[in-house]
């Protein structure tokens, strides 16, 4: 199983970005998918998770601004990020849980700066 993340870049405060994460390879049922991020000098933090394609949870810091969506036909999940702030600057990692195994994307850098 491989995850390919893309869509990061430089954006001004208040702007938007959409990250993508395509899952490839033979795999069984995905039970959980979502996004973590790691800002410079900090630990990686969980910011969004979709459980069994029904229950979505978001960290307080991104609630109301970021949203997960999925395209099952394309084996791709998206992460729409709106109203971006400088403190959202981080490397963003997608992940999926398949059975008891967690798989990670390679990370995509988001920089929010004027």
C-alpha positions, 0 to 999 in steps of 0.5 A: 500500500502506498500513499501519494500526497500532493497539493502543498505550497505557499499561500497568503494568510486567509487563502485556501489550499486543497491537499490530495492523497491517493492510495494505491496498491492492493488493500482491504477495507480502510477503517480510518483515514485522515491527516496529521501535521508537524510544524517546525519544532513541534510534535506531529499532531492529529488534525482530522480523521474520518472513521468508517467513512461516516464519523469525522473529527477535527482538532479544535485548531482547524475545526470549521476551516478544514474539511476531509472529502473522499473520492472512492472511485479514484482512491483519493482523499482530499483536505480542503483548507480555508482561511489559512493562518501562519500557524497552519504552516507545517508538513501535512501527512495523510494516513490510512488504517487498514486492519491493524496497520497504519500507512503514511504518505510522504508529507507535503509542505504548506507554508502560510506567509505574506 
